[in-house]
Every structure is written in structure tokens, then in C-alpha cells.
Amino acid sequence: MVIGPFETNGPRVRDELIKRPADEPIMQSLHGAYAAMITRGPHRSRDRAAMRLLVSTPSLRARNTEKHMVWAELLTPIVAERLEGSDSPLRASVLVQASLSAFQLALMAWADDVQERTILELLDVAFGDFEAGRN
């Protein structure tokens, strides 16, 4: 019940990524694809509770990881096509996995955020260093 409604979001993120300009920086494109998907979904207190349950329940966290692996299979070939140079499949996989981690961590932060920022605000924070090239 906690993860079920989010299963269809993988193809939505893929479709949003495909719509992004091919010459846009990869992490900016992934950020934009996640943001577009998020703007379509509800952000109620019930969703925060579901995210807290997911984080605190090992079996749900494992299932969520499996879901993100499916998302990675959808996103990685698109990213690989946009990369220049050698080893693009490996590099694409690293970028997609990093973006999925940023996405997941933004959701987890949103679930417990005492400042009650939006998911999009926290997603911007999570991707900020990637896009700015900061370390």
C-alpha cells in the first residue's frame, strides 16, 4: 500500500526525461524530470506518514530500492545516449543512481522536515551541488 501508488512513476519520470532538451546538463535534466513528476502528485500529511513508514520498515525500504532499480533501467539508456565519450553506459548508471539517491533523500527529508518545506524545495537542495558543480 505504501509503495503501490508510486510504481507508475518510473515511466512518468522516463517520459519527462525524454522531453528535456538533449543538450541540457544530465543532472539538470534528471532533476527536472523528478520535479515534473512530483508536481503531479499529492503532498498531504498522509504522504509524509507513508514516507516515514517506508523509511522505518526494512521490508518496505527493500521494496522501494527494487522499485528504484526498475526506474534506473528506464532512465539509464536515455542518459547514456546523451553522454559523449567512452564508457557511457557505466557513467550513465552512476549519474542515474546518484540522482535516485538525491531524489530519495529529498523525500525522506521532506517526511521529517520541521520547516515544512515542499518536496520541490528539498529536491532543489538535494540536486543543488550536482548542478552547481560544487563539492
Number of C-alpha atoms within 10 A of each C-alpha: 7 13 14 9 8 12 14 11 16 21 15 18 23 21 15 18 23 16 12 16 11 15 9 11 13 24 19 17 21 26 24 19 20 22 19 16 17 17 11 9 11 9 13 9 10 11 15 18 14 16 22 17 15 19 17 11 10 11 11 17 16 13 13 20 15 12 18 19 16 14 22 21 14 17 24 21 15 18 23 19 12 15 17 8 6 8 10 17 16 12 16 22 18 14 21 27 18 15 22 20 15 21 23 18 15 22 22 18 20 24 23 14 15 8 7 12 13 15 21 19 13 21 23 18 13 21 19 16 11 18 15 10 7 7 5
